Amino acid sequence: MNEDIKREIEIIKKYQKNRELEKLWEISLTRKISYFILTYSSVSLFFIIIGIDRPLVRAIIPSVVYYLFLVSIDLVKKWWIESHK
């Protein structure tokens, strides 16, 4: 019985550690920069494929808008959490 409890505690600790890391990832600058780079790359490639003039320059705007969306969603999430405490 004692071993079962120890095993359960270890499982809970691992789960908590993973949750903490997931929360850190959610607010990390690395996540936001990664999304910006991936968005910019995808939009640039799409613009090149469809033949838009100056695709690398024009891909900046949708990428910045998506980045601003991510930042504002984080703020909305914080506000929502605070209002439901």
PAZAPA-4460 file (N, C-alpha, C; in steps of 0.05 Angstrom, whole numbers, plus 32768, in hexadecimal, padded with zeros to 4 digits):
% residues 85
    n_x    n_y    n_z   ca_x   ca_y   ca_z    c_x    c_y    c_z   seq   type   mol
   8010   7FE8   8000   8000   8000   8000   8011   8019   8000     1      M     A
   8026   8019   8010   8037   8030   8012   8045   8036   7FF7     2      N     A
   804D   8021   7FE9   805A   8024   7FCF   8046   8030   7FBB     3      E     A
   802D   8028   7FBD   8019   8033   7FAB   8016   8051   7FAF     4      D     A
   8016   805A   7FC7   8013   8076   7FCE   802C   8085   7FC3     5      I     A
   8043   807A   7FC7   805C   8087   7FBD   805B   8089   7F9F     6      K     A
   8052   8075   7F91   8050   8075   7F74   803C   808A   7F6B     7      R     A
   8025   808B   7F79   8011   80A0   7F72   801C   80BC   7F76     8      E     A
   802B   80C0   7F8B   8036   80DB   7F90   804A   80E2   7F7A     9      I     A
   805A   80CF   7F71   806D   80D4   7F5C   805F   80DB   7F42    10      E     A
   8049   80CD   7F3D   8039   80D2   7F25   802E   80EF   7F26    11      I     A
   8024   80F6   7F3D   8019   8112   7F40   802F   8127   7F3D    12      I     A
   8046   8121   7F48   805D   8134   7F46   8065   8138   7F29    13      K     A
   8066   8122   7F1A   806D   8124   7EFD   8058   8134   7EEE    14      K     A
   803F   812E   7EF5   8029   813D   7EE7   802B   815B   7EED    15      Y     A
   8030   8162   7F06   8032   817E   7F0E   804A   818B   7F00    16      Q     A
   8060   817E   7EFE   8078   8188   7EF0   8071   818E   7ED3    17      K     A
   8064   817B   7EC6   805C   817E   7EAA   8049   8196   7EA7    18      N     A
   8036   8199   7EB9   8023   81AF   7EB8   8032   81CA   7EBB    19      R     A
   8046   81CB   7ECD   8055   81E3   7ED1   8064   81EB   7EB7    20      E     A
   8070   81D6   7EAB   807F   81DC   7E92   806C   81E5   7E7B    21      L     A
   8055   81D9   7E7A   8041   81E1   7E66   8039   81FE   7E6A    22      E     A
   8035   8206   7E83   802D   8222   7E8A   8044   8235   7E82    23      K     A
   805D   822D   7E88   8074   823D   7E80   8075   8241   7E62    24      L     A
   8070   822B   7E53   8071   822C   7E36   805B   8240   7E2C    25      W     A
   8044   823F   7E38   802E   8250   7E30   8035   826E   7E31    26      E     A
   8045   8276   7E44   804C   8292   7E47   8068   8299   7E3D    27      I     A
   8075   8286   7E32   8091   828A   7E2A   8094   829B   7E11    28      S     A
   80A9   82AA   7E10   80B0   82BA   7DF8   80B8   82A7   7DE2    29      L     A
   80C4   8291   7DE8   80CC   827D   7DD4   80B4   8274   7DC4    30      T     A
   809E   826F   7DD2   8085   8266   7DC5   807C   827B   7DB1    31      R     A
   807B   8294   7DBA   8071   82AA   7DAA   8083   82AF   7D91    32      K     A
   809D   82AE   7D96   80B0   82B2   7D7F   80AE   829A   7D6C    33      I     A
   80AB   8282   7D76   80A8   826A   7D65   808F   826D   7D54    34      S     A
   8079   8275   7D60   8060   8279   7D50   8064   828E   7D3B    35      Y     A
   8072   82A4   7D42   8076   82B9   7D2F   8086   82AF   7D17    36      F     A
   809C   82A1   7D1D   80AD   8296   7D07   809E   8282   7CF6    37      I     A
   8090   8270   7D03   8080   825C   7CF3   806A   8269   7CE3    38      L     A
   805D   827D   7CEE   8049   828C   7CDF   8055   829B   7CC7    39      T     A
   806B   82A9   7CCD   8078   82B8   7CB7   8081   82A5   7CA1    40      Y     A
   808D   828F   7CA8   8097   827C   7C94   8080   8270   7C84    41      S     A
   806B   8269   7C91   8054   825D   7C83   8047   8271   7C70    42      S     A
   8042   8289   7C7A   8035   829E   7C6A   8048   82A6   7C52    43      V     A
   8062   82A8   7C57   8075   82AE   7C42   8074   8299   7C2C    44      S     A
   8075   8280   7C34   8074   826A   7C21   805A   826B   7C11    45      L     A
   8044   826F   7C1F   802A   8270   7C11   802A   8287   7BFD    46      F     A
   8033   829F   7C05   8034   82B6   7BF3   8046   82B1   7BDB    47      F     A
   805D   82A3   7BDF   806F   829D   7BC9   8060   828A   7BB6    48      I     A
   8053   8275   7BC0   8045   8262   7BB0   8030   826F   7B9F    49      I     A
   8020   8281   7BAB   800B   828D   7B9B   8013   82A5   7B8B    50      I     A
   802D   82AC   7B8D   8038   82C1   7B7C   8033   82DE   7B84    51      G     A
   8030   82E3   7B9D   802C   82FE   7BA6   8047   830D   7BA4    52      I     A
   8045   8326   7B9C   805C   8337   7B9A   8068   833D   7BB6    53      D     A
   8082   833C   7BB9   8090   8341   7BD2   8085   8330   7BEA    54      R     A
   8085   8316   7BE7   8078   8305   7BFB   8085   8306   7C17    55      P     A
   809F   8309   7C18   80AD   8309   7C31   80A6   8322   7C42    56      L     A
   80A2   8338   7C34   809A   8351   7C42   807D   8350   7C4A    57      V     A
   806C   8346   7C38   8050   8346   7C3E   8048   8331   7C52    58      R     A
   8059   831D   7C57   8053   8309   7C6B   8057   8313   7C88    59      A     A
   8064   832A   7C8A   8069   8336   7CA5   804F   833D   7CB3    60      I     A
   803C   834A   7CA4   8024   8353   7CB0   8013   833D   7CBC    61      I     A
   800D   8327   7CAE   7FFD   8312   7CBB   800C   8305   7CD3    62      P     A
   8026   8304   7CD1   8036   82F9   7CE7   8035   830A   7D00    63      S     A
   8037   8325   7CFC   8035   8337   7D13   8018   8336   7D1E    64      V     A
   8004   8335   7D0D   7FE9   8334   7D17   7FE5   831B   7D28    65      V     A
   7FEF   8304   7D1F   7FEC   82EB   7D2E   7FFB   82ED   7D48    66      Y     A
   8013   82F9   7D48   8022   82FD   7D61   8012   830E   7D75    67      Y     A
   8006   8324   7D6B   7FF6   8335   7D7C   7FDD   8326   7D87    68      L     A
   7FD2   8315   7D76   7FBC   8303   7D7F   7FC5   82F2   7D97    69      F     A
   7FDD   82E6   7D94   7FE7   82D4   7DAA   7FEB   82E4   7DC3    70      L     A
   7FF6   82FC   7DC1   7FFB   830C   7DD9   7FE0   8314   7DE5    71      V     A
   7FCD   831C   7DD5   7FB3   8325   7DE0   7FA4   830E   7DEC    72      S     A
   7FA6   82F6   7DE0   7F99   82DF   7DEC   7FA4   82D9   7E07    73      I     A
   7FBE   82DB   7E0B   7FCA   82D7   7E25   7FBF   82EB   7E39    74      D     A
   7FBC   8304   7E31   7FB0   8318   7E43   7F93   8312   7E4A    75      L     A
   7F84   830A   7E36   7F68   8302   7E3A   7F66   82EA   7E4D    76      V     A
   7F78   82D7   7E49   7F78   82C0   7E5A   7F7E   82C8   7E77    77      K     A
   7F92   82D9   7E7C   7F98   82E2   7E97   7F80   82F0   7EA3    78      K     A
   7F74   8302   7E94   7F5C   8310   7E9D   7F46   82FD   7EA5    79      W     A
   7F41   82E9   7E94   7F2C   82D5   7E98   7F31   82C5   7EB2    80      W     A
   7F4A   82BC   7EB5   7F51   82AD   7ECD   7F4D   82BE   7EE6    81      I     A
   7F56   82D7   7EE5   7F53   82E8   7EFC   7F36   82ED   7F03    82      E     A
   7F25   82F0   7EEF   7F09   82F6   7EF3   7EF9   82DE   7EFD    83      S     A
   7F05   82C6   7EFB   7EF7   82AD   7F03   7F03   82A1   7F1D    84      H     A
   7F13   82B0   7F2B   7F1F   82A6   7F44   7F0B   82A9   7F5A    85      K     A
***
